[in-house]
Amino acid sequence: MALSLYRAFSFVDTAAPDTPGGALYIPPQGRGRVDNPSHYRAYYAARQPEAAVAEVLGAREPGAIRSGSLRGSSAVPGSTLALATLHLPSNHPLCDLDDPRELIARNLRPSRVITRNYQVSQHWALVIFRERLVRRWIGVSWWSFYESTWTSVAVWKPSALKLVDVQPLTLDHQAVRDAAHALRRPIHEA
């Protein structure tokens, strides 16, 4: 059975999936939690739709979530925020850092997983990436900074992902509402 993953991204309906505005596009990297662009490209996603939305909205300016909050990135002109649903085949394992055994095996403290010091997290990510030949990892997962019951994911082989669906986001979308609630940010319809 495939693992469902979700990604909130800057969507352009005429874009090819792997180009800017497409659901499988990976923007330039180097500043993200598990980025190591000289070794791999990381496709970021989440196990819950609201987690994917919260990752984007939480990184934006604080305050109420309005329709303008659902614009895409200025790096993708004319884009709007959308939610992609993807499947990762079950034969592609993730290193689950929410599993204490995986943390112990790497002498990795939970605080070093979720740190905002990305040099630290990029280091452990590279160590785990280098294990992939032995452990067959296709990526890594950890708990969300915004809600510990949510799971963030980085996949190192995006070609293994199957795009299932893309939904443009609105203020009425349940994932937006759930993300806003978790972020403790009101939604203003006007």
Helices and strands as residue ranges (DSSP letters): E 3-11, E 43-46, H 49-59, G 67-70, E 80-88, E 94-96, H 100-105, H 110-113, H 118-130, H 132-135, E 139-143, E 151-155, G 158-160, E 162-168, H 174-183
